[in-house]
Amino acid sequence: MSAQVRRRFIFAGIALLSVLVIGSLGYWLIGGRQHSFIDVLYMTIITISTIGFTEIVDMSANPAGRIFTIFIALCGIGTFVYIITNVTALAVEGELRDTFRRRRMEKKARNSKGHYIVCGVGWVGSHIVSELCATQRPYVIVDINKDSIERVGDEVADEIIIEGDATENETLLKAGIEQAKGVFAVTGDDNHNLVISLTAKQLNPGVKVVTRCNETSNEAKMRKAGADAVVSPGYIGGLRMASEMIRPTVVSFLDIMLRDRDSNLRVEEIAVPDSLAGKTILELDLGRHRHLLLLAIRTGEDWLYNPPADCTTTRGCTLVVMTTPEDRAALEKAFQTS
C-alpha cells in the first residue's frame, strides 16, 4: 500500500472517530446528561448508518436536536461513502495495475532475444538471477508462486517476470522461448524440471537447457527429456565443502572474484567467429581489453591451456577468458564487426 493510500485511510479513520465522538457528546448534552455512554454511542451509530431504530434520546420536541441529528447523519454518511469509495478504488486500481503490469511484462518477454529463462526463483533460482544480473545478461523469470515473484520484484528493479506454470507451452511462449538462448529448469520438484526440459526442447530445439536435479537417480531421465546439463545442488555442495578443506586459498580466490562488485571479474567463454579463424592470438589483439586474461582455447574436445601468442585459432574454437562483463561485451562486439 502506497503512502498516499495509507494517508487516505488514516484521514477516513480520524473523520469517522470524530463523528462518533462529536455525535455521542452532542446527544449526551441534548439528552440532559441523563443517558449512558452506550446509549448515546448507539444513538450516533444508528443515525450515521441510517438504520433508524427507536430513538434513545427523544427528539420529538427538540428542533435543535433534530438539526444536530441531520448534521451528524450527513457527516457520518459522507465519511462512510468516502471509506467505501477508497476501498473500491484500491481494489480496482490494484487489479488494473496487476493486469497492465502483466501485459507489459509479457510484451517485453516476447520481444526479448538471446535471453535466458529462469523457471523457478527459489533458493537456487534466486542465485542464478543474481549472477545473470551481475554479468549483465538478459533474462526472464517464470514462477507460479506469487510470494516468490513479489520477493524477487522487491529485490531487483525492472525484472521481466511471467507468472504461470513453466511446464505449460503457453507460459514458455509468453517468456519468449522461441528466441531464448537458454532455459534454467530449477524448481524444487524433479518431475516439474523434467517436464520443463521436454517442453522447452519441443518449442525450441536449439535452446540450451540446464536442469536442477535433487535425486541423482533422475539424471538420466532428464537428459533423455532434453536437458543439456544436469546439476545436483547436493553434489556441488559436497564438492565445495571438500574444496574448503583441501584447497581453501583457491576457494577464497573464487569467492572474492564473484563477490567483488568493483572489478566484477568472471571466467567467460567467447566463440571465435569463422571470419577470424586462422589468426593468431597476437593478431586478435586481446591486449586492448585491459581487464581480460586468456586462460585456454577449446577446439572440439581438445584444450590448450595458457596458449602462446603465436597460437593459431581454428574454425569453431572458443576462448576461455577471465574478464569483466564490460570487456566481454566489447570483445564480442569486436568479433562480430570483424
Beta strands, then each sheet from edge to edge (+ up, - down):
strand 1: 116-119
strand 2: 139-143
strand 3: 161-163
strand 4: 182-185
strand 5: 208-212
strand 6: 229-231
strand 7: 266-271
strand 8: 292-299
strand 9: 302-305
strand 10: 318-323
sheet 1: 3+ 2+ 1+ 4+ 5+ 6+
sheet 2: 7+ 10- 8+ 9-
end
